[in-house]
Amino acid sequence: MHRPNLNITINPKRTFSKFLLLSTLIAAQLAAQAETWSFKIVGAPIALNKNSPKFESIRVTGSGTFDPVLGVVSASGTYTLFNAFDHPNGPVVKATWHSTIFYSWDQDKNKPKGTLTISFESSDPLANPGGVGQIVLSLDGVTGPIVAGEPYIIPPGGSGGGVKFHQDDDEPFFPDVP
């Protein structure tokens, strides 16, 4: 007959290791949740293509969420290109955009503002023939190689809009479902 071993000993080192692993995982999850941010593009800012002789511009709307600790983003919106005479669908192009690639977040010290750089993927297949564009979002407006790798800048008189950021304390990052 087989007798069970009743001399079970608990290894204190192994128990402490499990406790340490569990507390590290919980702390990492709490830290990641504390870094979830949201943004909204307000006032439909305009950016100028600085290399365009015909004053090509883009007007952008949208919103999204991102987590700089996890390096993730979910954002979408609309845009309109004006005076895009070099675009096959121009001179006025209306389309939607979305973003799934997080590049960087440079937060102004302890303030709910900063500069966010994310991907810019257009519903217009001719918008970025060389790949995905980038959009830089800030309080002053939008810039970057947004469409077709062309350099968009904030106009000298201002963009007419900007981006508002909000830190969503204790909210985990959940991207929007398409």
Beta strands, then each sheet from edge to edge (+ up, - down):
strand 1: 37-42
strand 2: 46-49
strand 3: 57-67
strand 4: 72-82
strand 5: 93-99
strand 6: 102-107
strand 7: 114-122
strand 8: 133-138
strand 9: 141-145
strand 10: 151-153
strand 11: 162-167
sheet 1: 6+ 7- 5+ 4- 3+ 1- 11+
sheet 2: 6+ 7- 8+ 9- 10+ 2-
end
